[in-house]
Amino acid sequence: MPTAFDIVIVGAGPAGAAAAISLARRGYAVALIDKEQFPREKLCGDFINPSNWPMLEQLGVARQMFTQDHEIVTAFRLTAVSGALAEAALPALNGSAVHGLGLRRYFFDQILLGQAQAAGVTALLGWRIKSLQRLADGWRVGYGDGDSVQELTARIVIGADGRNSWVAHHLGMARGASKRGGRIGFQLRRKYAPGLGGRVEIHLFPGGYAGLLGLGDGTINLCLAADRRRLGSQVGIDALMESSLPRNPHLKNILAGSEALGPVRSTYPVYFPPRRSVDDGVLLIGDAARVNEPVSGEGIYFALRSAAMAAEVIDGAFARGDFSARELSSSELRCRAEFRLRRGLNGAIRFLMYRPALLAPFIQLSGKRNRLLESLVHVVCRPEAAI
Ligand SMILES: Cc1cc2nc3c(=O)[nH]c(=O)nc-3n(C[C@H](O)[C@H](O)[C@H](O)COP(=O)(O)OP(=O)(O)OC[C@H]3O[C@@H](n4cnc5c(N)ncnc54)[C@H](O)[C@@H]3O)c2cc1C
């Protein structure tokens, strides 16, 4: 196996795999390291937002995604503890309806990784990054399992290792991204034969919200985000499932008609603000750089988009032979400019999701004039042209 690469990417989730595909297609030697063997399960709502389609087409994976169990999603439903309910169709583009997908990350991430390998990427799976050492002309990267450490070199390192990014922490780039918000997330699957009729659903409960999505195999994905400060000792998954969630009558029905399946995954915090994402010879992309409130199902979008921008900027850096933070910073600036509207909207939605008293009149109103909700859904779900 070669040990000298142009680029080493840490993390083979959507951000890392997408960056690997784009860079390998441009002719670079790319190594992709992940601590997990694939396919692997991943905490996520499993919603493929329609905003992703042009990028998924460009990456060459869109068709493969339909070969696995999936659910076509054409509508969004929002409900309140009072039982009020609002619905909106996903947007139409050039006269035709677009749809999202319920697809397990187990499948999605494996498809992206397979495409990266087909593009010539060297995938080093089941290995954790252990060390990063600056050299005069790049990096020496140590990776391994237990005490065994192997090494490779690269000009550029991409940190795509998710919200708890080892790369960001190790290089002092995680400062400033405080554990803001105090919200905890959970994810589990349940058997639910009736299905959700092609809807992605958000149900408010006191202290948080639950997202539901069909996966096309008789199961649904249930994700929760709950405010630890408001729920006090009730924040554990059992207390939430027994006392908080059933306060919403829609959730109560679905929970009563479904059955637990597999383990519960948790994450903390649910949201944190952007980190500094470039330094000399290094870039952070995807969740390693920024984490939004998951309610809008845009995490994969931000991951794929930031990967595409990073690949373009890295290509320019190689062309000029300049790998300085200054050269790479155009990636951060482009992300900031491109994501401004979506991040602003996500912040507003985040504010409302934990204040059901403010959101309830909106749901009531949307129920009657659902144009309001539809406009919001259209901004969040409109397909964005690939870069
Ligand atoms: C509750 C919840 C629900 C969500 N629902 C949705 C949704 O429905 N739709 C959506 O689009 N987004 C959703 N998101 C967000 C989405 O999951 C993330 O934004 C997305 O996974 C980010 O992709 P990534 O590639 O940046 O990171 P990740 O998917 O986290 O991938 C990081 C990879 O790095 C690897 N790694 C980590 N540390 C190391 C290390 N030290 N060495 C080697 N490898 C390492 C991991 O094994 C992993 O494979 C949700 C998030 C939460 C919290």
The ligand as an ORCA input file, in Angstrom:
! r2SCAN-3c Opt
* xyz 0 1
  C     -30.621     13.668     16.169
  C     -30.038     13.987     14.812
  C     -30.807     13.754     13.668
  C     -30.291     14.097     12.411
  N     -31.052     13.871     11.308
  C     -30.613     14.256     10.081
  C     -31.392     14.008      8.916
  O     -32.470     13.410      8.977
  N     -30.913     14.439      7.705
  C     -29.728     15.112      7.611
  O     -29.347     15.522      6.497
  N     -28.935     15.305      8.702
  C     -29.346     14.876      9.922
  N     -28.546     15.044     11.028
  C     -27.194     15.599     10.847
  C     -26.265     14.567     10.152
  O     -26.314     13.349     10.836
  C     -24.837     15.107     10.149
  O     -24.837     16.472      9.791
  C     -23.957     14.321      9.144
  O     -23.798     12.997      9.584
  C     -22.592     14.996      9.037
  O     -21.764     14.227      8.193
  P     -20.174     14.243      8.409
  O     -19.620     13.411      7.299
  O     -19.703     15.614      8.584
  O     -19.934     13.520      9.818
  P     -20.322     12.061     10.301
  O     -21.458     11.519      9.538
  O     -20.426     12.166     11.773
  O     -19.054     11.173      9.920
  C     -17.857     11.284     10.638
  C     -17.038     10.009     10.434
  O     -15.786     10.198     11.095
  C     -15.410      8.999     11.747
  N     -14.516      9.356     12.848
  C     -14.819     10.074     13.955
  N     -13.747     10.197     14.748
  C     -12.734      9.545     14.114
  C     -11.357      9.310     14.444
  N     -10.800      9.761     15.582
  N     -10.574      8.590     13.566
  C     -11.150      8.112     12.403
  N     -12.443      8.297     12.070
  C     -13.215      9.008     12.912
  C     -16.738      8.408     12.218
  O     -16.649      7.002     12.409
  C     -17.681      8.790     11.068
  O     -17.798      7.742     10.103
  C     -29.004     14.688     12.298
  C     -28.245     14.892     13.451
  C     -28.752     14.562     14.693
  C     -27.908     14.831     15.900
*
